[in-house]
Amino acid sequence: MKALLCFVLFLAGDAHFLKREFDRALELYRKAKEFSTETGHSEHSFIADVSELVTTWAKEEEPRSELLESVKSIVGPTSKWLEIKNASMMRDLYQIVVEDPSVESELCVFFDGEMNFQCRVERNSLKKECFGNLFWMGDLCKHFKDFLESLDS
């Protein structure tokens, strides 16, 4: 039941984000983080942190330093991401986020087809053509690159 509530909190947070009600969206993403942590759903916990970061940037504010550092430490150095030519680092990131080294998925960890914003780091449109493919345009996804740049600035 808590997992379902967590999902609903993400959807509600996204709806408030769309309405540019960023403070309410932040509250809901933080609640989603709380419930996903309680239920042991590490992927949603990470996505809640990312959603909080993206929303804080949309408000044109500085994110909490511990949140920013936590996400940066999980994602890893931008320089390494910009060098890759395949999705192996995304598989490694996915394994870290879900806390399961046996996962072989190369889908982008920020893609979730069930959420309002299918891409958790790009908030200008709801649906994405990538379907989770990090190299859907023949190069590293522009939205992912933009997110990395935001992490570094």
C-alpha positions, 0 to 999 in steps of 0.5 A: 500500500505504501508503494502505491501511495509513493507512486501517487505522491510522484504523480501529484508532485508532477501535477503541481510541477506542471502548474508551477506550484513548486513548493507543493511539488517539493513537499510531495516529492519529499513525502515520496522519498520518505515512503520509498525509503520506508518500503525499501524502494531505493530506485524511487528514493533516488528518483525523489531526490532527483525530482527535488533537485530538478524542482529546486532548479526550476524555482531558480534556487540553490538545492540543499548541498547534502542533496546535491552531493548525494546525487552527484556521488551516485551519478558519478563524474560528468567527465566519464559520462561524456566519454562513453559510447555505450550504456555500460555506465548506465547499467552500473548506475542502475545497479547502484540505484536499485542496490542489486549488482545482478541487474543488467538493464541498460535503460536510463535510470531517469526514464519511467513510462508510468510517471507524468514526466517520463524523463525525471530530469527533463520537464518541458514535455511529458512523453519522450521518444527515447523510451529509456535509450541513453543514446537514442539520438546517436549520442549521449542524451541531451537531457542527461547531459543538461542534468550533468551540467546542472549537477556540476554548476 
